[in-house]
Amino acid sequence: MLQQLVAAGKRTLPADQAYVLSTYVENPARIRCSLAEDAGGTILGIQSLTRAMDGNRFNTPIGWGIIGTHVSPTSGRRGVGSRLFEVTKQAARDAGLQKIEAFIGAANAEGQAYYEKMGFRTYRLADGAVCKAYDVEQ
Ligand SMILES: CC(C)(COP(=O)(O)OP(=O)(O)OC[C@H]1O[C@@H](n2cnc3c(N)ncnc32)[C@H](O)[C@@H]1OP(=O)(O)O)[C@@H](O)C(=O)NCCC(=O)NCCS
């Protein structure tokens, strides 16, 4: 699924198994990594929530959550990302997070629209990226 996103020009990060394991699944800063799948077990999307640690690559304030969302290009705009965020939101509450930050490419209009719809608001601009923050209701 991530390799399909790369082929569709919607992902520039690596999409190999080792990267997925170390960044999403086995990341020591992981709070929750959720998968969406269809009835047949085909993966439709993945959403990662990690805790911002000292020196994180996004410069996110320490202790905030960092979110990443990746939905199959053949399953877009069908509510997969919205369903994933329901789970992530609860995980953020359970972990006691106050804020979550999304780091989105400045040219990524659909990513920005998605996070806006989920309730994120622009908080700062980084080099080539828009950073949106979400207030976690406790
Ligand atoms: C951005 C992304 C996560 C959205 O996931 P999704 O499953 O398509 O999202 P949903 O179907 O739940 O849509 C929720 C809302 O997001 C917005 N949205 C989603 N796709 C959109 C698009 N192509 N254009 C405009 N708005 C869009 C809409 O507001 C939508 O609500 P609506 O359909 O009621 O209008 C998905 O397109 C994706 O993985 N893109 C590639 C990777 C990426 O950009 N990740 C996020 C930034 S790092």
The ligand as an SDF file (V2000), in Angstrom:
LIG
                    3D

 48 50  0  0  0  0  0  0  0  0999 V2000
   -4.7200   12.6940    3.1110 C   0  0  0  0  0  0  0  0  0  0  0  0
   -5.2770   11.2890    3.3080 C   0  0  0  0  0  0  0  0  0  0  0  0
   -4.6950   10.6830    4.5670 C   0  0  0  0  0  0  0  0  0  0  0  0
   -6.8110   11.3850    3.4310 C   0  0  0  0  0  0  0  0  0  0  0  0
   -7.3190   10.1100    3.7420 O   0  0  0  0  0  0  0  0  0  0  0  0
   -8.8060    9.6810    3.2570 P   0  0  0  0  0  0  0  0  0  0  0  0
   -9.0540    8.3190    3.7390 O   0  0  0  0  0  0  0  0  0  0  0  0
   -8.9200    9.9320    1.8070 O   0  0  0  0  0  0  0  0  0  0  0  0
   -9.6830   10.7410    4.0750 O   0  0  0  0  0  0  0  0  0  0  0  0
  -11.2590   10.7100    4.3000 P   0  0  0  0  0  0  0  0  0  0  0  0
  -11.9320    9.9690    3.1860 O   0  0  0  0  0  0  0  0  0  0  0  0
  -11.5310   10.2480    5.6880 O   0  0  0  0  0  0  0  0  0  0  0  0
  -11.6150   12.2600    4.1360 O   0  0  0  0  0  0  0  0  0  0  0  0
  -11.7700   13.1300    5.2550 C   0  0  0  0  0  0  0  0  0  0  0  0
  -11.7300   14.5630    4.7650 C   0  0  0  0  0  0  0  0  0  0  0  0
  -10.4190   14.8960    4.2870 O   0  0  0  0  0  0  0  0  0  0  0  0
  -10.5390   15.8290    3.1980 C   0  0  0  0  0  0  0  0  0  0  0  0
   -9.9850   15.1950    1.9840 N   0  0  0  0  0  0  0  0  0  0  0  0
   -9.5940   13.9160    1.8290 C   0  0  0  0  0  0  0  0  0  0  0  0
   -9.1170   13.7330    0.5800 N   0  0  0  0  0  0  0  0  0  0  0  0
   -9.2380   14.9080   -0.0620 C   0  0  0  0  0  0  0  0  0  0  0  0
   -8.9170   15.3360   -1.3750 C   0  0  0  0  0  0  0  0  0  0  0  0
   -8.3800   14.5110   -2.2920 N   0  0  0  0  0  0  0  0  0  0  0  0
   -9.1600   16.6210   -1.7030 N   0  0  0  0  0  0  0  0  0  0  0  0
   -9.7100   17.4750   -0.8080 C   0  0  0  0  0  0  0  0  0  0  0  0
  -10.0430   17.1180    0.4630 N   0  0  0  0  0  0  0  0  0  0  0  0
   -9.7890   15.8600    0.8290 C   0  0  0  0  0  0  0  0  0  0  0  0
  -12.0160   16.1130    3.0240 C   0  0  0  0  0  0  0  0  0  0  0  0
  -12.3370   17.2270    3.8620 O   0  0  0  0  0  0  0  0  0  0  0  0
  -12.6430   14.8460    3.5850 C   0  0  0  0  0  0  0  0  0  0  0  0
  -13.9600   15.0200    4.0360 O   0  0  0  0  0  0  0  0  0  0  0  0
  -15.1850   14.9170    2.9760 P   0  0  0  0  0  0  0  0  0  0  0  0
  -14.9240   13.7390    2.0770 O   0  0  0  0  0  0  0  0  0  0  0  0
  -16.3780   14.7580    3.8720 O   0  0  0  0  0  0  0  0  0  0  0  0
  -15.1670   16.2120    2.2260 O   0  0  0  0  0  0  0  0  0  0  0  0
   -4.9650   10.3710    2.0760 C   0  0  0  0  0  0  0  0  0  0  0  0
   -5.3820   11.0280    0.8990 O   0  0  0  0  0  0  0  0  0  0  0  0
   -3.4920   10.0240    1.9440 C   0  0  0  0  0  0  0  0  0  0  0  0
   -3.0280    9.0850    2.5550 O   0  0  0  0  0  0  0  0  0  0  0  0
   -2.7290   10.7890    1.1230 N   0  0  0  0  0  0  0  0  0  0  0  0
   -1.3300   10.4900    0.8810 C   0  0  0  0  0  0  0  0  0  0  0  0
   -0.4450   10.6430    2.1080 C   0  0  0  0  0  0  0  0  0  0  0  0
   -0.6770   11.9670    2.8080 C   0  0  0  0  0  0  0  0  0  0  0  0
   -0.7750   13.0000    2.1740 O   0  0  0  0  0  0  0  0  0  0  0  0
   -0.7420   11.9140    4.1590 N   0  0  0  0  0  0  0  0  0  0  0  0
   -1.0780   13.0590    4.9980 C   0  0  0  0  0  0  0  0  0  0  0  0
   -0.0900   14.1510    5.0410 C   0  0  0  0  0  0  0  0  0  0  0  0
    1.5190   13.6870    5.5880 S   0  0  0  0  0  0  0  0  0  0  0  0
  1  2  1  0
  2  3  1  0
  2  4  1  0
  2 36  1  0
  4  5  1  0
  5  6  1  0
  6  7  2  0
  6  8  1  0
  6  9  1  0
  9 10  1  0
 10 11  2  0
 10 12  1  0
 10 13  1  0
 13 14  1  0
 14 15  1  0
 15 16  1  0
 15 30  1  0
 16 17  1  0
 17 18  1  0
 17 28  1  0
 18 19  1  0
 18 27  1  0
 19 20  2  0
 20 21  1  0
 21 22  1  0
 21 27  2  0
 22 23  1  0
 22 24  2  0
 24 25  1  0
 25 26  2  0
 26 27  1  0
 28 29  1  0
 28 30  1  0
 30 31  1  0
 31 32  1  0
 32 33  2  0
 32 34  1  0
 32 35  1  0
 36 37  1  0
 36 38  1  0
 38 39  2  0
 38 40  1  0
 40 41  1  0
 41 42  1  0
 42 43  1  0
 43 44  2  0
 43 45  1  0
 45 46  1  0
 46 47  1  0
 47 48  1  0
M  END
$$$$
